[in-house]
Structure formats: C-alpha cells, structure tokens
Amino acid sequence: MNLDVFVQNFMNFLTKIFNGKNNNTTLDKDQIAKLLSTNREALEAFENSYHIKVLNDKEDDLFHINSRQASAEVRTVSTDAVPTEDIYKQIEPIKTQIVNDLVAQTYVYSFDGNLQQTVKALTFKTASDITETINEAVKLIPLAFRPQLTGDSSVKQMNGFSSEALLFNYQKMMDKNLSSATRKTFYNMFRQGLDILDLDPILYEMLGMNKNSMGHWLPQLVTACMGQDFFRIPATKIAKVPITLLQMTRIDYQMLTPTTLNIIDEWAMKVFELDENKDYFIKTGTYSSKFDFRNAHVKGAKEVRELGEYLTFIQFQAQNMAGPLATSSIYGVSTTNEWVVREFIGDKENNPCIYKGLPLHTEYRVFIDCDKNEIIGFNPYWDPEIMLKRFGHEADADSPHQIHDYIIYKSYEETLMKRYNDNIQTVLEHIKELLPKLALQGQWSVDVMQNGDDFLIIDMATAETSAFYDKVPMKLRRPQPEWWLPKLDNKPVWLLN
C-alpha cells in the first residue's frame, strides 16, 4: 500500500467513525498498525489526521473534559459580568492578602533533581501565622467576583462537620461484632466520604494519612537513590495544600469565580516558584489524569500562569469518580492533600503518543518488599494483553480516541517489548541495590520510565493498590493494614456561609 492510498483509506476510515458507521474489524486496525510500524511518513499522516479531525473535540462529560477546556469554560463571561474599575480596585488588595496568607501556611517539599548533593536535596518551607482575617471585607464584594476562600475561611456545600459522619463509619468498619459484609459497607462509605465531603480539620488530616501520596514516599526514595548514577528522579516540588484552598476542589468547579481561580493561580506561581519559560508535569499527590495527557503536561506562559486552576480541576474531577456523577463509585484516586509540580521530561526517542499526547516510553513496574529487601514481582507497565484489551475490546472501543490508541500501541508493541526484555534484568539489579537504603515499610510498586539511556523512577504505590499485583506470587503477598486516624493539633477552620 503506497502512502497516498493509505492516507485516503485512513480518511475514509475516520469518516465512517464520525458518521457512526464503523464496521471495521480488529484486522483493519491491525493492518494499519503494521504499516505504521514500518513507515514513518504513514505514521505522521495518521497523526495529522487524528489531530485535525478528532483530538480537540470537546465532550460534554465531566470525566472526559480536560482541565484546559474546563478553565476556558469557567472563564467565559458575558460583557456585563466584567468587574467595574471600582470593583477591581476593591478586589485587588484583598486578593493579594489572601494569596500571601495561603503562601505563608503552605509546606513545600523540594527536590532539585540532583542525586549527588545530599545537603541541598531536602528543603521545607516553614509555615507562619496568617495575617488579620478579612472575612468581613470579602463579604462586601459582589458575589460574581467574590473570593470563595481566605487564609482561614472557605465556602462549603453543607452545614456541620463531615468528620462526624466519617468517624461514625470508621467506628462501624472496625467493629468486629458486625459481619464482614456490613463492615465492608461502612468502609466503602468512609472512603467515599474522604473524597467528596466538605473538609474540616479532622478530614483534612485523614487525607494526609494516605501512604500512596507522594509526600510520604518520595523523600525516602530520594535518600535511597543518593550517590548512585543509574536512576534519575525528576526535580519535584510537593505542596501540602492549605485546607481552605483544598476545599475549592469539593465544590462544583463551574461555580468558582474568576477571583477564586486567580488566587489559586497566584498561590501556585509562588509556592512552586514557576518559570513561564519552562514545561511542567503536574499531578495531585496521587493522580495525574494522564489518560488525557493535556491535563498533566503544562507548556507555554499562559498555561504556567493557570497551573493552579488546572490542579484544582484535576482533583475535582478525580474526587467525583467517587461521587454520584460516576457510573460506579471509585474512591482513592485523589485521596490526598498534596499537589505536585515536576520537571517535564522531554522525549528523547520520538515515541508515538497515546492518551492524547503521552509519549509511549518503555516502562517497568517492579514490586518490592521493603522489610525483607526483596524483589517480589515485575511486569511491563504497558502490558500488551491489558492495553490491547483496553483500547480494542471495551465498551468504548469504537471511540476515535480508542481506535487511535489501539493502532498506535499495536504498531509500537514490538519495540516496547524488545526494550523491556533487553533491560528488565538491569533495572531489577539496580533496584535491588537500593532496597537496603529505602526507609519504607511493607510492599510497594516502583515505576521506572526509560527515556533513551536514562532510567527514571517516576512513581510508587503500595503493592496491593497497584495494577499487576496479581503478578506477585500469592505466598509472597503481605498487604499493609490501613490506618486513617491522625494526631490532631485542634486548629479550627472558619467557614463562610
């Protein structure tokens, strides 16, 4: 098949999809994938067609819209909603004070990416007291422009304290006099509530107990990797988000005012020390929303300035996976009070992309036992069986995005697996060398991304909550007990009506 014929056939292929008349079989997609694997021009034509016809279409679904689209929608205001000069002058000093108060109480963990200088590797910003409350001044601003948070106050969805319900459910899930099924029901209610209920001091501290959140494991990983030169870790800043700011993810994102978004953006610029000329990778402490990679990759001055509101949306979106809008409740995706900004790792290999822009790097998932200093399992992160099933045999397999990702993955599968098989033993040997230095308890998954000759450790999670846990032999599995009761300092949070 020559290139011109391929392009025409592919255009016809996409046209059928757009018209809802896709009767193509898996074999059709496999044939296209085979051509793409050997013809770079064909791959470029395929990607150009996908970008022009599909990629930027907007879907009316909370779980498929991306943070850029959500931001643009919230910020689209009618002419009569633009603040007057007097209102603007009223807002600005209050906004500045709120930003400064939020920054003052934000703890930040910072790693500069240098694994050879242990003295400079770990730094924390010390929180200070916020300035005099400005709640009454905030209430004088018209609702359309009013900040929905201050350093010690925030709007909420309901009256009362969410932790009362959470602690009741926690008590019931621990009650051994109840049946296992009943206890599981209370556990599910507790975990769902952690993700979707209004924040109060107890609930906020409970979020900080999640071992999967990056602030728990990254400092220990950095220390373990110091002095070696095989693995890299991306430069990273982790901010423990102030409770009043994090509460903004618990209310409808569409209801946030422009002033509120501006406050969050300015806070992010300061605490993460952002440079408008750099690209960044962003995520919550537990979730990047990389399945639409435009959420995770921040590029260009405008996006850097809006980075805070993107993080707000990512966490709002993830928390709603546990809520009533989801087809089935999935809690834990963003059970965290941390936000993360990392250096963006540019692709050295010119890999094709899935998930709307994610370079298809070879990645390795390794399971470790930190108590026994042992490797207990491993698997390719982009496992062929799982990926081809996801893109080709789920309910949305006829979606243009899934068809695109199926073809791209299938065309690149051989390259991915060859790299994986060529390097897995080397990766395992170097991880084994780190284990005696890694001050974590229990069993974990470790994700390694290959980028050219670089091997970067990019993520960790408790083993039992990680995909491919079934690759760990049953006799070696030791799930960690969960503990969600924090030590509290009894600091109050004032909530605006």
FENNORUR-V570738 format. One record per helix or strand of 2 or more residues. SS is the DSSP state (a for helix, b for strand). FROM is the first residue (numbers start at 0). TO is the last residue. If there is no record, write none. Layout:
ss-><SS	SS>
from-><FROM	FROM>
to-><TO	TO>
This chain:
ss-><a	a	a	a	a	a	b	a	b	a	a	b	a	a	a	a	b	b	a	a	a	b	b	a	a	b	b	b	b	b	a	a	b	b	a	a	a	b>
from-><2	25	39	66	78	84	106	117	122	134	142	152	161	179	200	213	230	235	242	252	257	279	296	300	306	337	352	357	362	373	383	399	442	453	462	468	473	493>
to-><17	35	54	73	80	103	110	120	123	137	144	153	172	195	206	224	231	239	248	254	270	283	297	304	321	342	353	358	368	379	391	434	450	461	464	470	475	494>
